[in-house]
């Protein structure tokens, strides 16, 4: 008898990786149901990533584009890393490519934090979470990108440097800048 994987299973991460690997191989061979399982397992994370990188107004379309591209490029997934890692890297690359195409390539430094000063901090319950999300979207573009990739998505500075086209030192500087701006905003 098969046992269902519980969300509290301590081996959930490795189980998810194994399930994804099987589904990725099947989807690469043309199994649409396997790809749908991959989609359902990862769509919310990809949406959150694209939302933080490109804003709410572009996130839905970018998320769809990521999965279309994943379907087209699935044959390139070798299984060296987790499928989720491969997919999120694809999402980051596609999002940055789209931002460049739209003429909104992000600057490394913005001279003013005025947009962030318009987001007023709230102190009660779920509103703090919402305010934090708003504060992230209003960070200067370079600082927001590095903050999301490093602190939210878990990429290392050298990986961020390669993805964004900056040095690892600039990535560290932007992360520090983002944290200081957020700290100042949320303590106000």
VENURSUL-V898143 format. One record per backbone hydrogen bond with DSSP energy under -1.0 kcal/mol. CO is the residue of the C=O (numbers start at 1). NH is the residue of the N-H. If there is no record, write none. Layout:
CO;NH, CO;NH
//
This chain:
6;9, 9;12, 11;15, 12;16, 13;17, 14;18, 15;19, 16;20, 17;21, 18;22, 19;23, 20;24, 21;25, 22;26, 23;27, 24;28, 25;29, 26;31, 27;30, 30;32, 31;35, 32;36, 33;37, 34;38, 35;39, 36;40, 37;41, 38;42, 39;43, 42;46, 43;47, 44;48, 45;49, 46;50, 47;51, 48;52, 49;53, 50;54, 51;55, 55;58, 55;59, 58;62, 59;63, 60;64, 61;65, 62;66, 63;67, 64;68, 65;69, 66;70, 67;71, 68;72, 69;73, 73;76, 74;77, 82;86, 83;87, 84;88, 85;89, 86;90, 87;91, 88;92, 89;93, 90;94, 91;95, 92;96, 93;97, 94;98, 95;99, 96;100, 97;101, 98;102, 99;104, 100;103, 113;117, 116;119, 124;127, 125;128, 126;130, 127;131, 128;132, 129;133, 130;134, 131;135, 132;136, 133;137, 134;138, 136;139, 140;144, 141;145, 142;146, 143;147, 144;148, 145;149, 146;150, 147;151, 147;152, 148;153, 149;155, 156;160, 157;161, 158;162, 159;163, 160;164, 161;165, 161;166, 167;171, 168;172, 169;173, 170;174, 171;175, 172;176, 173;177, 174;178, 175;179, 176;180, 177;181, 178;182, 179;183, 180;184, 181;185, 182;186, 183;187
//
